[in-house]
């Protein structure tokens, strides 16, 4: 008879203890779907399961005391150091640990140093294999991957007990995570989904999940976790429209401008979409995704701004996403073009990411590593804004930060905040934009960027690290890790703060060992 195991599942939505107001309101709404799926699959195998979404307020020592046989941890790269510290703590108590999530896909070989198992693409059979074996690994952990995304996932009804316990931590907004597809038809070279084939999930299951949610909420708020929602537009909208009368739900989705046509926007509006997050990314590339064809520069700005304003006519909240520091960028023009876009489309909230290379996430990263441009910033800072771990091709560091600071200050100036506030009619959207602008995403980033710029000018060792001349981590970053991790810093395993930034390249082209001549 199969032994009934005591299984823990931890979803790390933040990278250390925190008690900020923003975290209190929003962190539970950032819960991932796969940890809930893993918990459901483990229960299906007959095991006792405890699932915790870590929002920064929980004491994980108290949540997971004695008696656990195995603990699964899901982590983005920015939370990897916390994941490593947790694994170290659990393994000392004889608990087998398993890592999944984006970090496991991006840095599998590094993660194997600190976990018994590391999972790539995972299906139910993968989990059953780990549970059956669950052997502590003495040297390096075992890597398992199914080769592709699963064809189906447990729906909202099956995952409900884990969703419900997570949403109980959200005092105001309560967003239910759902997914209608995996992979993406676009091939943005910097994206982790660029090489994952697009795959829609069951539309009948989507309809049933939506109907189930109406038994739990008067008007459910649903966050779609699709990399690009609405690729199969008619099928998605039919499932929503036939689940319940119009405006029974409130939806948030990330989608491309190529999908957000004028015809489709009317359907989005009719079906209760309240927030859309299109990716603009750059003014010089990806015309197919942004529906701008061969347009570049100023012409693309004008067309995208007009398009975004049409979206705002139909949807209360729009965030436009940009990547700063791409190789196609040079000089002041890309930053000035983004300022012009902000003037032309004042209601859109601009989301900025600094170009980052996440290990094996995208083929483009191999090119950066071949050119010696990837810097060894600890994982803790790889969240698209605390550190840019790719040396920019066409900028010196101080010049680049000058331009980033200038753009960020322009985007979140009192004038821009006021114009954004006035341009939107929905009260919730108005105040959400204000809160984001004056919190860590706006003012907080400006302060941090200015500190980095100051260090680049005043501290030669700091500058050497950025130039790739030194691998000694500046004290500025060490102290931030200590502060953010709190008590978990002392539990970091030896070497965890450092990794090989060129591991992906070395994996593709292993160094040949010389054979001695007899």
N, C-alpha and C positions, 0 to 999 in steps of 0.2 A: 504493500500500500504506500502511495506517495506521501511523503512527509508534508504536513501543512507548515509553510514557512511564515515568518513574520517579516513583512516587506515594507520598506520605507521608500517614498518617492518625494523628491524635493525639486521644486521648480524655482530656480533663482531668477527673479525678475529685477533684482538690484544686487549690487556687488559688496554690500557691507551694511552694518547697522545704520539706520537713519530714522530720524523722527521729524522730518520736515513736513510742513503742511501739504506740499505737493505730493509727497510720497504717501501720506495718510489718505489723500483723496484718490490718487490715480494708480498707485502701484498694483493693487489687486486687479485692476482692469487691464493690466499688461500680462496677465497669465497666459502661458503657452498651452497649446492643445495637446502636443505629444506627451507631456508628463501625465495628463489626465488619461490619455489613451493607454500608456504603459500601466498605469494603476488599474484600469479596467481589464486589460489583458491578464494582469497578475491575479486579479480576483477570479477571472474566468478559469484560471488554472487551479483554483481552489485554495488560494493563499489569503492570509489576513493582511490587509493593506492599509497603511496610513499615508495620505497625500498631504503635503504642506506646500502652499505657495509662499515663498519667502519674500516678504515685502520690506524687510529691514527692521521690522518691529518684533519679530518672533525671536525667542531664545531657542535655538536649534538643539542645544544641549538638553533642555527640558523636554522639547518636543520628541526627541529620539533618545530615550534613556537605554536601559539594558534590554536584552532579549531579541534584538533584531538580527536576522540572518543575512540580509542583503539590503543595500540601499542604492537606489537609482538617483542620480543627480543630473538635471538638465541645466545647461549653462550656455549663455552667450560668452564670447571671448572676454568681454570686459569684466565678467564675474568669475573668470577662470581661477584667479588666485584664491578667492573665497572657496570655490569648489575643491581646489587642491588641499586647502587647509582642512576642510570638512572631511575629505577622504582620509587624510592623515590621521585625524582624530578618531574616525570610525574604525579604520584598519587596526589601530592600536588596541581597540576593544574587541578585535576578532571578527569584525563585520566585513563582509565582502562588499566592495564598492564598484559601481558601474557609472560611467559617464556617457551621456548622450546630448543631443542638441547641436547648435551651430559650431561651438568650439570643438567638439569631437570630430566634426566633419572637416574643419579648417586645420586643426593641429593634432591629428590622431597620434602621431609618434611621440610628441611631447606629452600628451595626456596619458599615454601608456606607462610613463615613468611613475605616475602617481595614482593610478587606478588599476583594479584587478581586471576590469573589462572596459573597453571603449567601443562605442557603437556608431557606425555610419548609418546608411539607410537601414531602417529597422522595420520588420514586420512581426506578426505574432509568433511565428516559428523561431525567430531570432531570440525573442524574450523567453520562450519555452526552453530553448537550448541553454541560455545563461542560467535560468532557474534550476534546471536539472543538474548542471555541472557545478556552478557556484564555488569554484576552487580559488582560494587565495593564490595569487601569482607572486612567485618569489622575486623575480627580477623585473621583467617588463610585463605589463598587462596584455591581455589577449584582445586583438582587434577583430570585430565581427561586423559584417555588412551584408545586406541582402542583395545588393547590386542595383536596386531601383526602389523607388517609392512604393509603398503598399497600394493595392488597387482599391481598398476600402478601409474606413476607419470607424470605430464606434461613434455613434451619433450623440447628440446632446442628451437624449433620454438615457442612454446607457452611461454617460459620463456625469449625469446630473448631480450625484452626491458630492463629487469632487468640485464641480462648478459652484454648487450652492455654498459649500464651506468656504470657498475662496471669496465669493461675492459678499459673504457676511462681513468681510473685513472692509468693504467699500462703503463709506458712510453716506455718500451722495450719489454720484453716477455709478450705475451697475451695468457693465457691458459684458454680454455673453459672447465668448469666442466661438466662431464657427468657421468652417472652411469648405469651399465648393470645388476647389481644384488645387493641383500641385504642379510645380514646374512653371515654365513661362515660354511663350513663343518667340520672345525677343532675345537678342544675344548681346546685351550690354556687357562689354568685356570685363567690367569691374564687379559684376554681380554674381552672387553665389548660386543663383537659379539659372544663370545663362546657359549652362550645359545640362540642365535637367529637363527632359521632355515634358511638354505640357500634357496634363492628364486631368480631365474633369472627373469629379466624383459623382455618385448616384443622385440624380435630381429628385427622384421620388423620396429618397431619404432626407434630402434637404427640406422638402415640403413637409414631411412628417415631423421633423425637428422644429420647424417654425410653428406648426400647429400645437406641438407639445408646450412650447414656450408661452403660448397664450393661456395655458392653464396655470402658469406661474407668475406672469406679469400682465398688467393691464395693457401696456404698450412696450413690449420688450425692446431694449437697445442692444443691437448686435454688431460686433466688430468682425468683419470678414478678414481672415488671415491669409487669403490668397495673395501670392506675389503680384498678381495682376488680375483683379476681379472683372468678370464680365466678358471674357474672351468668347465664351459660348453665350452671347447676350440673350438671345431669344429664349433659350432653355432655362437660364437663370431667372429671367423675369417671369416666365410662365410658372415656374415653381413658386416664386414669391406671390404672384397675383392669384394663383389658385389655392394658396394656403389659407388666405383670409381676405376680407375686404380691404380696399385701398387704405393706406396709412395706418394699418394695424401695428406696424413695426417702425422702428427708427434704425437706420443702417449707417455704418461707417465702412468705407472701403478704399483701398489703394488701387488705382486704375490708371491706365495710360490715356493721354490726350487723344490718341487714335481711336479709342473706344468711346470717349465722351463726345460724340457727335451731337449736333443740335436735336436730331430725332431721338437719340438715345437719352439725352438729358431730360426730355419731357417724361420719358418712361421712368427714369430714376426718381424724378420728382413725384410722380403719381404713386410710386411704390415706397415712399417714405425715406429716401436717402437724405440724411441730414449733414453728412460730411464726406468729402472726397479728397484723396491725396494723390494728385497726379505728379508724375516725375518729369520735370523739364530737363534736369541734369546739366545740360551745357547748351551754349548758343551756337556751337560749331559742329555738333555731331548728332546722331540718333534721330534723324529727321523722320524715320518711319514710326518710331514710338511716339513722337510728339505731333505727328500728322502735319509736318512742315516741309516734307520733301527735301529739296536741295537748298531751301532757304537757310541763310546763315546770318549771324550778327544782327544788325539793326532790323532787317526785314523779318527775321525770326522772332525777335522781341515783340514787334508790332502784332504779328499774327498770334503768338502765344497769349499776349495780354488780352487781345480781343476775345480769344477763345476762353480764357479763364474768367473774364467778365460775364460771358454767357453762362458759364457754369454757375457763377454766383447768382445769376438771375433765377436759377432753378434750385440751388442747394445752399443752405445757410452758411456752411463752413467749408473753406477750401484751404488746404496747405499745399504749396508748390515746393517740390524738392529739388535741390541743386547740389552738385558736387564741385567743390572748389579745388583747383590745382591739377586738373587733368592736363595731359601732355598737349592737348590742342589749345590750351590757354597760354597767352603770353601778354605781357604789358598790362596796362590799365584797362584796356577795352572790355574784357569779360566782366570785370567788376562794375564798370560804369554802365554797361548794358543791363546788368541786374538792377542797379539803382533806377534806371529808366523804366524797367519793368515794374518796379515797386510804385513808381509814380503813375504809370498807366493803369495798373490793377491794384489799387490801394486796399481792397478788401481781402486779398489773399495773404495768408500767413506764410512767410518764406522760411523753409527749413534748409539749413546749410550743413553739409557734411564735408569734412576735409578728406581728400583722397587717402584711402588706406588700403593696404594689402593684407588680407586675412589668410595667411598661409596658403592652403590648397583650395581656397574658395573659388578662384577664377583663373583661367589660363593666362590672363594678362599678368598675373603675379610672377609667373616664370620669367617674363621679359624684364620686369623690374629687378628680379634677383640676378639675372645674367648681367645686367648693367651695374650691379653693385649699389642699387639705390634704396634697398630696404634696410631700415634701421631697427635695432633690437629693442625697441621700447617694450617694457613689460606689458603683458596682456591687459593689465588693469586700466591702461590708458587707450586701448584700442576700441573706442566707441564712436569714432568718426568726428570727434571734436576736441578731446583732451590732448591728443597727439596725432600728428600726421607722420606715419612711419615710412612714407615714400618721399625721398628727396625730390622736390619739384624740378622738372626739366628746364623750365624757362624763367625761374625766379631764384634770387638769393633769398636766404631765410628771412632776414629783417625786412626786406622789401615785400616779401609775400605776407608776413604778418601785418605789416603796415596796411596793406590792401584789404586783408581780411578784417582787421579792426575797423577800418574806415567803412567798409560795407556793412558790418554788423551794427556799428553805431548809427549809420544812416537808416538801417532797417528797423531799429528799435529806438529811434529818437522820439521825443515827445510829439513832434509833428507827425511822424509815421504812425505812432500808436493812436493818435487822435483821428487821423484820416481812416485808419483801419476800423476804429470804433464807429465812426460815422457812416462808413460805407456798408455796414452790415445791419440788417434789421432785427435779427434774432438776438434776444437778450443774453441767452446762454453763450452763444458764439461770441458776442461782444466781449463779455467778461473773461471767457476762456483765452481770447487773444491777449487781453491786458495782462492776465496772470502769467501767461507764458513769456510775455515780453519782459516783465519786471522780475522774473524769477531766474533760475539758473540757466534757462535756455536763451535768454536775451542778455540782461544786465550781467548775470553771472559769467557768461562766456566772455563778454567784453573784458571784465576784470581779469579773468584767467589769461586771455590772450595777451593782455598788456603786461602781465607778470612774466610770461614767456618771452615776449619781446625784450623786456628790460634785462632778463637773464642772458639773452643772446648777445646783448651789447656789453654788459658789464662783467660777465663771467666767461673767461676764456675756455675753461674746462667744459662748461655747458655748451658753448658754441662748437667745440670739438666733437662732442657727442652727436650733435645735429649734423655735422659735416661728415660723420662716419670715420673720423680720425681716431676716435676713442670709443671703447665699449664700456667704460666706467660710468655707471648710472649716476647722474647728478643728484646731489642730496635733496634738491628741490622736489624731485619725483619720489625718492625714497620716503621722505617725510609725509608726502600725501598718501602713499600706500599705507603707512602706519596709521595715519589718522582715519582713513576710510575703513580699514579692516578692523580697527579696534582690537578686541581680545584675540581675534582670529589671526592676527599678524604673527603672534608667538607660535602658532601651530602650523605655519607654513613649512613644508618639508624643505630640506636643504636643496638649493639650486632652483627653487620654483619661480623666483623672480626673474630668471634669465632663460632665454631660449635661443635656438639657432634661427635667425631670421631668414636663412637661405636653405632651410631643411627641405622645402619642396623641390628646389633645384638639385640638391644633393641626392634626393630620392630618385629623380629622373636620370641623373648622371653620377652614379656612385663612383667614388674614387677607387681606382684599381690598386690593389695591394701588390707590390713587387714580389716576385717569386725568386727566392735566393738560388743562385747557380751552385750546383754541387761541385 
